[in-house]
Amino acid sequence: MPMLLIKGSYRVKGSQPDGDSVHFTPDDPAEWDLVGGNHPVKRNAAGTAQLRLDAIDALETHYARTGPRQHQPLPFAHAAAEELLRWLGFTGIQRTANETVTTSIPDAMPGFILTRGADLHGRCVALAGRGDPPGTTGTGINVDVSLLETTANHHLLATGLAYPTYYRNLFPDLRTALTDAVHQAQAAPAEGLWPSDVTTTGAKIFGLSSITDDVVILPKLFRRLVDYLHLGDASLSGFPAFLAQAQDRFFILSTGHSTTGLDAVVEVTNGQTVRMTHPADDLVFDEG
């Protein structure tokens, strides 16, 4: 799979990195203009941009798109964030109550990213690597499974600290390798978040506190629930219709069908229990 290689450094002070997002500054910020796709990478005057780690979704530490900031169960959300920064080489991380990093050792860590584009929010969607790059910065290189296995993306799934969340830009051989890592983590005793996951078995929801403090579910489902509950309806009976309105477009691998609306793979019973009828690794989403 050809992807653009950019060499640079990770910096976390003053930002709010979580388990699937971190800031990156190319050695040559002009290389952001080489990133393909329909959306330009948003960066500051220093050339720093926010990454969205491709193919993974860690539990939310601060989601606030439709109302006050909300988080998922913090032990798992923080574990993913801590593991990402540890893997990149940072130590001595200190944060404020709002998740902003005030101290890191060192200030920056060298690394590289592999990317094919940015999302509609201007975040560069990337595989994150550490140390010396595997090729010449600013050029396209082939990303195979062996290179994928050296990235933070693969590592977070292999340690069971993040969910897979796939988009169409990711080639099938890489997606298969990531799913294999997920299945191995699921099979390991007490591995990461999987022993607590209720995405497909069913989560009983009695308001926001259920999803912020208690149940462990796919972050995409969590975000949709937060948006729905912010409308003021404690019952989930209207949740499928809400999902249909959101019009997420995705492909179900096991059935070979494309569909629109998460209501196609989410069911609500007794007005309070929600579950997905397909696991996350069976879905491939269109980029918004």
WOKAGI-V645895 format. One record per backbone hydrogen bond with DSSP energy under -0.5 kcal/mol. CO is the residue of the C=O (numbers start at 1). NH is the residue of the N-H. Records with the same first field share a line. If there is no record, write none. Layout:
BEGIN
CO->NH / NH
END
This chain:
BEGIN
1->143
3->141
4->115
5->138 / 139
6->113
7->27 / 28
8->111
9->25
10->109
11->23
12->15
15->101
18->21
20->53
21->18
22->51
23->11
24->49
25->9
27->29
28->31
29->32
30->33
31->34
32->35
42->50
44->47
47->26
48->44
49->24
50->124
51->22 / 53
52->126
53->56
55->165
57->163
60->72
63->70
70->63
73->76 / 77
74->78
75->79
76->80
77->81
78->82
79->83
80->84
81->85
82->86
83->87
84->88
85->89 / 90
86->89
91->105
94->102 / 103
96->99
100->96
101->14
103->94
105->91
107->12
109->10
110->131
111->8
112->129
113->6
114->127
115->4
117->125
119->122
122->42
123->119
124->52 / 126
125->116 / 117
126->54
127->114 / 129
128->152
129->112
136->139
139->5
141->3
142->144
144->148
145->149
147->150
148->151 / 154
151->155
152->156
153->157
154->158
155->159
156->161 / 162
157->160
160->193
163->57
166->285
167->170
171->174 / 175
172->176
173->177
174->178
175->179
176->180
177->181
178->182
179->183
180->184
181->185
182->186
183->187
184->188
185->188
188->191
190->192
191->194
193->196 / 197
194->197
196->216
198->202
199->276
203->205 / 274
204->206
207->210 / 211
208->211 / 212
209->213 / 214
210->214 / 215
215->217
216->198
218->221 / 222
219->223
220->224
221->225
222->226
223->227
224->228
225->229
226->230
228->231 / 233
229->232
232->234
236->239 / 240
238->242
239->243
240->244
241->245
242->246
243->247 / 262
248->261
249->286
250->259
251->253 / 284
252->255 / 256 / 257
257->252
259->250
261->264
262->265
265->277 / 278
267->275
269->272 / 273
271->236
272->205 / 274
273->269
274->203
275->267
279->282
280->283
282->253
283->166
284->251
285->168
END
